[in-house]
Amino acid sequence: MGSQSIDQLRERVRGPVVTPDDGADVYDEARTVYNAMIDRRPAAVVRCAHAGDVMAAVDFARVNALDLAVRGGGHSVPGFGTCDGGVVADLSAMRGVRVDPASRTARAEGGATWGDFNAATHAFGLATTGGIISTTGVGGLTLGGGIGHLSRGLGLSCDNLLSADVVTADGRLVVASEREHEDLYWALRGGGGNFGTVTSFEFRLGSVKDIYGGPILYELESAGAVLRAYRDFIADAPEELGAFPAFQIAPPLPFIPEDRHGEPFILIVACWAGPPEEGERALRPLRDVAPVVAEMLGPMPYPALNSAFDGLVPPGLQHYWKANFVTELTDDAIEAHLLHGPRVPTVNSTVHIYPINGACHRVAPDATAFAYRDASFATVIAGMWPDPADNEANTAWVRDYYEATAPHSEEGGYVNFMASDDQSRIRANYKGNYDRLVDVKRTYDPDNLFHLNQNIKP
């Protein structure tokens, strides 16, 4: 294996190093990732215990000229957390979260999930913008931008990132913040995993404990009215309100009439983060747009909403996604959604139209790597299903849907929702920030060691 052996790597790290020689059960468990479409066989999986292990894994890949994959929460749809014949730096054991309630900040290790983060911060009545699924990694979501229930009020996850500990391609550990390595700090906030492995994230927190919200289901025949009313309402709704429409097959849940289980609906998933006693009134304009088939609205801890849909997306599904930013949800765009959304193929698949106005718009487009500060929505067509026999048909549903909505969308999309065949869109995803990102890449990773991502080439 070139100039450093597996035995030498094991001597440097505290966590286990798993190779094919460790037996099929151990090796397969270590190499398996969230998207079951991805089946790759790395030469070594380093199950990192701390930043020093990450430094050793990076050094090993570099000196042996091997591919390097970095795995945090492991939710990468294109499977960037693994590789064939290379090294995986698996951070999933590094899940600690430390909250400082006095400064209203929290520090999360690189393998923490949003479930880990929310459990720690909720005890203090604090939160920051996370995702929609609690098993999502803090690292991957934040590095790509970070859209979630709290975006309109608190901004993106990356807008709340105060500093990051980063292992760079030369094996050094550096701190990126407003005070040091400012160029790297700028690039990490939306530029993905292109610039190093982040072993620790420091976040600003907001006052969020219990919220009022949940899903509201309407008949498909009301979908046009729901989408148009939502578009108009969310433009200047109170920023404490996070809400997004979705197409979804009804799962077998008690609040949904049993005879409607398995049918497709248009939904709005709402999260009112203001005073809970004001929640019912705040959501009334959304409830009144059309007859409600079923709903599960009420006060709940914020972590409960963040984990409410985890059961629909367990590990081991087939995944294929497409995405675009949307400046204006036009009537023509809505017609495209009305044509393809009701054809959602499985209970696991969905389409979400996330609002990214409010606090997200108050950040300049060149203040962070996340460039689409004038976009009002981020659309994701998330194809997820259990049976590989359905791959061709369900991938076609995602592609057809994307092609119908793309003419009514921006050229670029949210990198966290991109598929493995979206590499040609990298420049568009960053608009005017792309060239500056290339400069930062040349500074911190001139040989493109960190290339298993939506890659910004040096």
FENPE-V580409 format. One record per backbone hydrogen bond with DSSP energy under -1.0 kcal/mol. NH is the residue of the N-H (numbers start at 0). CO is the residue of the C=O. E is the energy in kcal/mol with one decimal. If there is no record, write none. Layout:
BEGIN
[[NH:CO:E] [NH:CO:E]]
END
This chain:
BEGIN
[[8:4:-2.1] [9:5:-2.7] [10:6:-1.6] [11:8:-1.1] [12:8:-1.0] [17:44:-2.8] [21:18:-2.1] [22:19:-1.2] [26:22:-2.7] [27:23:-3.0] [28:24:-1.9] [29:25:-1.8] [30:26:-2.0] [31:27:-1.4] [33:73:-1.1] [35:316:-3.1] [37:34:-1.9] [42:85:-1.8] [43:85:-1.7] [44:17:-2.6] [45:87:-3.2] [46:15:-2.7] [47:45:-1.6] [47:89:-1.6] [53:49:-1.4] [54:50:-2.4] [55:51:-1.9] [56:52:-2.4] [57:53:-2.5] [58:54:-2.4] [59:55:-2.5] [60:56:-2.2] [61:57:-2.4] [62:58:-2.9] [63:59:-1.4] [64:61:-1.3] [65:60:-2.7] [68:86:-3.0] [70:88:-2.5] [78:75:-1.1] [81:78:-1.3] [84:40:-2.7] [86:66:-3.0] [87:43:-2.4] [88:68:-3.2] [89:45:-2.5] [89:87:-1.0] [90:70:-3.3] [93:90:-2.4] [94:92:-1.2] [97:106:-2.7] [99:104:-3.1] [103:99:-1.1] [104:99:-1.7] [105:202:-1.7] [106:97:-2.8] [107:200:-2.7] [108:95:-2.8] [109:198:-1.8] [110:93:-2.3] [111:108:-1.8] [113:135:-2.3] [114:133:-2.5] [116:112:-2.3] [117:113:-2.9] [118:114:-1.9] [119:115:-1.6] [120:116:-2.4] [121:117:-2.5] [123:120:-1.7] [124:121:-2.0] [125:120:-1.8] [126:205:-2.0] [135:132:-1.4] [137:111:-2.8] [140:136:-1.6] [141:137:-2.2] [142:138:-2.6] [143:139:-1.4] [144:141:-1.1] [150:147:-1.6] [153:149:-3.0] [154:150:-2.1] [156:145:-2.0] [157:144:-3.0] [159:156:-1.3] [161:201:-3.5] [162:201:-1.2] [163:175:-1.8] [164:199:-2.3] [165:173:-3.2] [166:196:-3.0] [167:171:-2.3] [168:443:-1.0] [170:167:-2.4] [173:165:-2.9] [175:163:-2.9] [176:179:-2.7] [184:180:-2.3] [185:181:-2.3] [186:182:-1.9] [187:183:-2.5] [189:187:-2.2] [190:186:-1.7] [191:142:-2.9] [196:166:-2.5] [198:164:-2.3] [199:164:-1.1] [200:107:-2.9] [201:162:-2.6] [202:105:-3.2] [203:159:-2.7] [204:103:-2.6] [205:126:-3.5] [207:205:-1.3] [210:299:-3.1] [211:271:-2.2] [212:297:-2.3] [213:269:-2.2] [215:267:-2.0] [216:293:-3.2] [217:265:-2.9] [221:218:-1.7] [222:219:-2.1] [225:221:-2.7] [226:222:-2.7] [227:223:-2.3] [228:224:-2.3] [229:225:-2.7] [230:226:-2.4] [231:227:-1.9] [232:228:-2.5] [233:229:-2.9] [240:237:-2.0] [241:270:-2.9] [243:268:-1.9] [245:266:-1.9] [246:350:-1.3] [247:264:-2.1] [249:262:-3.1] [252:250:-2.2] [255:252:-1.7] [259:256:-2.4] [260:257:-1.1] [261:249:-2.6] [262:259:-1.9] [264:247:-2.5] [265:217:-1.6] [266:245:-3.2] [267:215:-1.8] [268:243:-2.7] [269:213:-2.6] [270:241:-3.1] [271:211:-3.2] [272:239:-2.9] [277:274:-2.4] [278:275:-1.7] [281:277:-2.2] [282:278:-2.1] [285:282:-1.0] [286:282:-2.2] [287:283:-2.1] [292:216:-2.9] [293:216:-1.1] [295:214:-2.2] [297:212:-1.2] [299:210:-2.6] [301:208:-3.0] [303:300:-1.2] [304:300:-1.2] [305:301:-2.1] [306:302:-1.1] [307:304:-1.0] [309:306:-1.5] [311:308:-1.4] [312:309:-1.4] [315:33:-2.1] [317:384:-3.7] [319:382:-2.4] [321:380:-1.5] [323:378:-1.5] [324:411:-2.3] [325:376:-2.7] [329:327:-1.7] [333:329:-2.4] [334:330:-2.1] [335:331:-1.8] [336:332:-2.1] [337:333:-2.5] [338:334:-1.4] [339:335:-1.9] [340:336:-2.9] [342:339:-1.4] [343:340:-1.8] [349:381:-2.1] [350:246:-1.1] [351:379:-2.0] [352:244:-1.7] [353:377:-2.5] [355:375:-2.7] [358:151:-2.7] [359:356:-1.7] [360:357:-1.2] [366:363:-1.8] [368:185:-1.3] [369:188:-1.5] [372:370:-2.2] [375:325:-1.9] [376:325:-2.2] [377:353:-2.3] [378:323:-2.7] [379:351:-2.3] [380:321:-3.0] [381:349:-2.2] [382:319:-2.0] [384:317:-1.7] [389:386:-2.2] [390:387:-1.8] [393:389:-2.6] [394:390:-2.4] [395:391:-1.7] [396:392:-1.5] [397:393:-1.8] [398:394:-2.4] [399:395:-2.9] [400:396:-2.2] [401:397:-2.6] [402:398:-2.7] [403:399:-1.6] [404:400:-1.7] [405:401:-2.5] [407:404:-1.6] [408:405:-2.1] [409:324:-3.2] [416:413:-2.0] [417:414:-1.3] [421:418:-1.5] [424:421:-2.1] [425:422:-1.5] [428:424:-2.3] [432:429:-2.8] [433:430:-1.6] [436:432:-2.0] [437:433:-2.1] [438:434:-1.8] [439:435:-2.0] [440:436:-2.5] [441:437:-2.3] [442:438:-1.4] [443:439:-2.3] [444:440:-3.0] [447:444:-1.7] [450:448:-1.6] [452:450:-1.8] [454:452:-1.6]]
END
